[in-house]
Amino acid sequence: MASPGAAGSIRLDKLLWFLRFARSRSLAQAIIAAGHIRLDGRRVTRSSCAVHAGATLVLPVGERIEVIRLLTLPVRRGPAPEAQACYVRLEAANTPAS
């Protein structure tokens, strides 16, 4: 089986789990099914939606909304620094000014 990066895309639920935005794939699927995720500006409700490097995601993280751009696709659920190297935060919404 080819790695996700070699295929050029990855399932959205698996991506959220690999990037540590969800504690399990089933929780990621529930978040997606509830319509809380936007992929490149459109609402996504299917966990099997393919995500490519360069995509923009808007997703809830706790009490705030994160906007991220994927730099590269993760190949595994590794440690947090490895996951954070795969994306860049575009804006931090609902955070107090420092």
SVG drawing of the C-alpha trace seen along z (x, -y; Angstrom):
<svg xmlns="http://www.w3.org/2000/svg" viewBox="-24 -43 33 45">
<polyline fill="none" stroke="black" stroke-width="0.4" points="0.0,0.0 1.3,-3.4 1.9,-6.1 -0.6,-9.0 2.0,-11.4 2.8,-9.3 -0.8,-9.2 -1.1,-13.0 -4.1,-13.1 -5.4,-11.7 -8.9,-11.2 -10.1,-14.2 -10.8,-12.2 -7.4,-10.5 -5.7,-14.0 -7.4,-15.4 -6.3,-12.4 -2.7,-12.5 -2.4,-16.3 -3.7,-15.8 -6.9,-17.9 -8.9,-14.9 -8.1,-12.3 -9.4,-9.4 -10.7,-8.9 -14.2,-8.3 -14.2,-11.7 -12.8,-13.3 -15.7,-11.7 -18.2,-13.1 -16.8,-16.6 -16.9,-16.3 -20.4,-14.9 -21.7,-17.7 -20.5,-20.2 -17.9,-22.0 -15.1,-21.7 -14.5,-23.9 -12.1,-22.8 -11.1,-25.6 -14.1,-27.6 -16.8,-24.9 -18.5,-23.0 -17.5,-19.3 -19.7,-16.6 -18.0,-13.5 -15.1,-11.9 -13.8,-10.3 -13.2,-13.8 -9.7,-13.9 -7.4,-16.6 -4.2,-17.7 -1.2,-19.7 -1.9,-23.4 -5.5,-23.1 -6.9,-25.5 -8.9,-24.1 -11.2,-26.0 -11.9,-23.9 -12.9,-24.2 -10.2,-23.6 -11.7,-23.8 -13.4,-27.2 -11.6,-28.8 -11.6,-28.5 -8.3,-27.7 -7.5,-28.4 -4.6,-26.4 -2.9,-25.8 -1.4,-22.3 2.2,-22.5 2.7,-18.7 0.7,-15.6 1.6,-13.6 2.6,-10.0 1.8,-8.9 0.4,-10.1 3.7,-11.1 4.6,-13.4 3.1,-16.9 6.1,-18.8 6.1,-16.4 2.3,-17.1 2.8,-20.9 5.5,-20.9 2.9,-19.8 0.8,-23.0 0.9,-26.7 -1.7,-28.7 -3.1,-31.5 -4.9,-33.4 -5.8,-32.9 -9.4,-33.9 -10.9,-34.7 -7.6,-35.1 -7.0,-38.1 -4.5,-40.7 -1.1,-40.7"/>
</svg>
